[in-house]
Amino acid sequence: MSQRVPAILNFPEQTRQPGQDEFDVFYRNEMPRMTVFLVNLGASVYEAADAAHEAFLTLLPDKWKELEHPRAWLRTVAYRKYLRQATSRTQPLDPVPDRPGGTCPVDLVLLTEQQTSVLDALGQLPPAEREAMAWRLDGFTHEQTAQALSKDAAAVRQAYGRARRRLITVLGMTKEAESGE
C-alpha cells in the first residue's frame, strides 16, 4: 500500500543571492510552506498568513539562528497563534475596503480541483489525525512531529495511519491503493 496523498502545493527552494541575508532566504522558503501548513490544519488563507507572520516576528532579530529545529519551532508557534486568533476573533463593524485596483493578493491563489478536494477531506479528519497529516505533508517525519508536539512518536504514527486510511477512502483512492499504484 504505497499510495500517497497528493501534496497541496509545492514551492521551489530559494537560493541565497548576493547581498541577501540568511533570514530573508529562510523567510522566503518557509513563509509559503507555513501558510499551506496552517491551511492544512484548518485556517483560512488570511488567518494562516497572519499567524505565520506573527510567528516570524518572534524569530527576529536572530533567535532563529539559536534554535536547533527552527522549522518545527516556527510551525508550533504559528499554530498556537492561529488557535489564539480563533478564540479572540471579532466581527468587524464596517466592511473592509477594497485595495486600490480591487484585487487582493490572496485572491490570486488558485487551487486545483484536486487540491481543493484534499483540503476538504482534511477538514473531515479529527484534530489529532489532521495535525499528524499536516506535519507529514509539510515534510516532517513522525519522530520530528512527535518531538515538536511533545507527543509519543507511536501516537503520531498511529494518528497519521488512521488519517491516511480515511483520506484514501474519502478521496476515492481505494482501488489505486490496493493495486499499489
Stockholm file with secondary structure:
# STOCKHOLM 1.0

chainA/1-181         MSQRVPAILNFPEQTRQPGQDEFDVFYRNEMPRMTVFLVNLGASVYEAADAAHEAFLTLLPDKWKELEHPRAWLRTVAYRKYLRQATSRTQPLDPVPDRPGGTCPVDLVLLTEQQTSVLDALGQLPPAEREAMAWRLDGFTHEQTAQALSKDAAAVRQAYGRARRRLITVLGMTKEAESGE
#=GR chainA/1-181 SS CCCCCCCSCCCCCCCCCTTCCHHHHHHHHHHHHHHHHHHHTTCCHHHHHHHHHHHHHTTTTTHHHHCSSHHHHHHHHHHHHHHHHHHHCCCCSSCCCCCTTSCCGGGGCCCCHHHHHHHHHHHTSCHHHHHHHHHHHTTCCHHHHHHHHTCCHHHHHHHHHHHHHHHHHHTTCHHHHHHTC
#=GC SS_cons         CCCCCCCSCCCCCCCCCTTCCHHHHHHHHHHHHHHHHHHHTTCCHHHHHHHHHHHHHTTTTTHHHHCSSHHHHHHHHHHHHHHHHHHHCCCCSSCCCCCTTSCCGGGGCCCCHHHHHHHHHHHTSCHHHHHHHHHHHTTCCHHHHHHHHTCCHHHHHHHHHHHHHHHHHHTTCHHHHHHTC
//
